[in-house]
Amino acid sequence: MRIAVLGAGSMGTALAETLIKAGHEVIVYNRTAAKTAPLVALGAKVAATPAEAIKAADATLVVPVDGAAVREMLLSDATRGALAGRKLLNITTTSRDDIVEIARDVAKHGGDLAEVTVTVYPDQVRGGQGQYIIGCSAADEALWTKILLSIGECVHRAGEVGDASTAETPLVAVFAFNIIATAYAAAIGKKLNVSPAILQHYLTKNPTMTVTGAGDLLPQMFARQYSESTASVDNMNYAANMTLDAVRTLGVPAKVLEDMIALFNSASERGFGAKDVSSVYEVLLDPQRSS
């Protein structure tokens, strides 16, 4: 199958790499063409514009940084003429209202936009361990399930477009808790001179105390060197604030989420907004530092 991947970042690159390995013909687009070079080396073809990529593909994965970028990429004057009859899947975290509205506007131009929540890190995607929640029409379920199962372990359809974003809401809370739990353990261990090897073992291998994601987070924290990642501090803030808005309407106590978001905000103010979420560790190491 010919599949276009629009956008890069660690998740977009991981998806493209895994699709190539699964035997798909992959067409990639990135505003910075040089970033596609590693994918070209694996066999991907490069499109000069999103419209060119969409036209060349049987299905398109849309992976920009946020909902505003999704809208700009798909509904610009240069692209919307290419949408007629095309199947597209949004990977980017958006609010339910945003993705429903964008899908409605895409439909006005003859396109069909579905959504997916990727519930693992890029490295797990590369390892074929992808797990996905899709929001799409019943008619498109088979298409997206087939594509995603070719690069992952399981796919759940939450319902129509917007329902995957809703299903993501409680999962974002879990993700945020795991990040903060790992950062607290690393910061407390650092201040008490606990061996990083001990923390690494017990947070990643102990059957009682393992924290999901700690294996990716701890090495960056210990080295105090943070990658630029799809799971960046600013992306976490965006997703966590959407979760907070939902929690407030449900009557569930929200103070703990507000405090976690305050930590991510502080990390962003210190210049770590584009860095991996593990950089929240810096705030816990030195909470009194001015931004």
JODA-V269923 format. One record per pair of residues at least 6 apart in sequence whose ideal C-beta (glycine too) atoms are under 7 Angstrom apart, sorted by the first residue. I is the first residue (numbers start at 1). GAP is how many residues later the second one is. If there is no record, write none. Layout:
i: {I:I}
gap: {GAP:GAP}
This chain:
i: {1:1:1:1:2:2:2:2:2:3:3:3:3:3:3:3:3:4:4:4:4:4:4:4:4:4:5:5:5:5:5:5:5:6:6:6:6:6:6:6:6:7:7:7:7:8:8:9:9:10:10:10:11:11:11:11:11:12:13:14:14:14:15:15:15:16:16:16:16:17:17:17:18:18:18:18:19:19:20:20:20:20:22:22:26:27:27:27:27:27:27:28:28:28:28:28:29:29:29:29:30:33:36:36:40:47:47:49:50:50:51:51:51:51:53:54:54:54:54:55:59:59:59:59:60:60:61:61:62:62:62:62:62:62:62:62:63:63:64:64:64:65:66:66:67:67:67:67:67:70:70:70:70:71:73:74:74:74:75:80:83:83:83:83:84:84:84:85:86:87:87:87:88:88:88:88:89:89:89:89:90:90:90:91:91:93:93:93:94:95:95:96:96:96:99:99:99:99:100:100:102:103:103:106:112:113:114:114:114:114:114:114:115:115:115:115:115:116:116:116:116:116:117:117:117:117:117:118:118:118:119:119:119:119:120:120:120:121:121:122:123:124:125:128:128:129:129:130:130:130:130:131:131:131:132:132:132:133:133:133:133:133:134:134:134:134:134:135:135:135:135:135:135:135:135:136:136:136:137:141:145:148:149:158:158:158:169:169:172:172:172:173:173:176:176:176:178:178:178:179:179:179:179:180:180:180:181:182:182:182:182:182:182:183:183:183:183:184:185:185:186:186:186:186:187:187:187:189:190:196:199:200:202:203:203:203:203:203:204:204:204:217:220:220:220:220:221:221:226:226:226:226:226:227:228:228:229:231:231:232:232:232:232:232:233:233:233:233:233:233:233:233:233:234:234:234:236:236:237:237:237:237:240:240:240:240:241:243:244:244:244:244:247:247:248:263:263:264:266:266:267:267:267:267:269:270:270:272:272}
gap: {23:57:58:146:23:25:54:55:56:16:21:23:54:55:56:58:144:23:25:43:49:50:52:53:56:57:7:10:11:21:23:56:58:23:44:47:54:55:56:57:67:23:55:56:57:22:27:54:221:112:219:220:52:80:107:111:219:51:26:108:111:112:46:48:110:10:12:23:28:22:25:109:107:108:110:133:7:132:6:22:23:24:128:129:18:17:18:20:26:29:30:8:11:16:18:19:18:20:21:24:6:13:8:10:6:6:9:29:23:29:27:28:30:31:7:6:28:29:32:27:28:30:84:88:26:28:28:30:8:11:12:26:27:28:29:30:28:29:6:9:28:27:26:172:25:27:28:31:35:20:22:24:32:31:6:6:9:32:30:29:23:26:27:28:25:26:27:25:25:25:53:56:18:23:24:25:25:26:27:55:9:23:25:25:27:142:145:146:71:70:147:66:69:70:16:62:63:66:61:62:11:10:58:7:28:48:20:21:22:26:30:47:19:20:46:49:50:16:17:18:32:48:15:16:47:50:51:7:12:14:12:13:14:52:9:10:11:95:110:108:93:6:26:23:24:23:24:18:21:22:23:21:22:23:16:20:23:23:25:31:34:35:10:21:23:24:30:23:24:25:26:27:28:29:30:8:21:25:23:16:10:7:6:6:8:9:74:77:67:68:71:70:84:60:64:84:33:34:35:34:38:98:101:80:83:100:30:21:29:31:32:35:36:38:97:98:101:100:14:18:13:32:35:95:94:97:98:10:95:26:19:18:7:6:7:8:11:15:6:10:11:61:6:7:56:58:57:60:46:49:50:52:53:49:46:47:47:45:46:41:42:43:44:45:31:34:35:39:40:42:44:46:47:34:39:40:28:41:24:27:28:31:17:20:21:24:20:14:10:13:14:17:7:10:6:17:20:16:17:25:12:13:15:16:22:12:21:7:10}
